[in-house]
Amino acid sequence: MNDYILNLVTNYIKSIRNNANVEFIIYISYAYALTLIAIVCKPTWITISILVAYVYVHTFLILKNGKCEKLNDTVVMMIVTLLYTISCIFLYYGMHYIYWKRKTLIWLLFFTPILYFIYIKLVFYSFGCNMFSNYHYGTDTLLMLLQSIRG
């Protein structure tokens, strides 16, 4: 990839790193993508295993790097991560169930980005984390990927 383009993309990512509006727009895309996956992919032991692995690993890394004042102990952080992962499994089942079995509640699925945003911010606030922890994890991962492409 051209160094000029890499520099442009890198600078843009750095410029939006603390932008709450861009963060929320990304949350909307992410939450709707997860909602669609929950609707399309029936909960099975395989899909749940993939979800658990994805959520647990990323949540632990986000909390570890999120400068969480109340999560200094690794064991407590692992427990919080586990509880968050379990809540995500319930939400996955819930979204699938609502779409396929409770059509009268389908309107709730339109609010998943707002609910996700509030839930994440509440978790970060409760444990004294940087409020942009999730978003910074994503932008920092992209920046590291761009650095590895650059060489």
Secondary structure, 3 states (H helix, E strand, C coil): CCHHHHHHHHHHHHHCCCCHHHHHHHHHHHHHHHHHHHHHCCCCHHHHHHHHHHHHHHHHHHHHHCCCCCCCCHHHHHHHHHHHHHHHHHHHHHHHHHHHHCHHHHHHHHHHHHHHHHHHHHHHHHCCCCCCHHHHHHHHHHHHHHHHHHC
